Structures are given as C-alpha cells and as structure tokens.
Amino acid sequence: MKKYKLETLVYYTKLTLDREHILKSSTTDIQAKLDEYSSDGWRLVSTDATDFGAAVYFYLYFEKDS
C-alpha cells in the first residue's frame, strides 16, 4: 500500500521590475522541499500550480511505499 502527501507552497507577488521574482524565490524553497521529502523516502509524482489574486500556489504531490 502506498502513502500520499501533498505539500502546498504559496508565494505572493510584489511590486518590482523583476518579472521573475516568484520564480527565483520559489526555486530554492521547492528544491529544499524536494530534498527534505526524498531523504525520508518520498517520491515526487506530480505537480501543479495556480494563481489566485496576488498569490501563486505550487502543489507538490508525493508518494511513498508503506
């Protein structure tokens, strides 16, 4: 049987001339989450992202054999 886990990361837009500020700040955070979960035996199986208002939501779906 497999276990499943969802990790949600939220990033808010800010007034800046850098169009990629969310991409830059989220990359290191997402990599840290991937490293954290993989060291505990979890595998990333899917991702999704959506925006709502001034926020961008990243969804990371993990699975692990129990």
Secondary structure, 3 states (H helix, E strand, C coil): CEEEEEEEEEEECCCCCCCCHHHHHHHHHHHHHHHHHHHCCCEEEEEEEEEECCEEEEEEEEEEEC
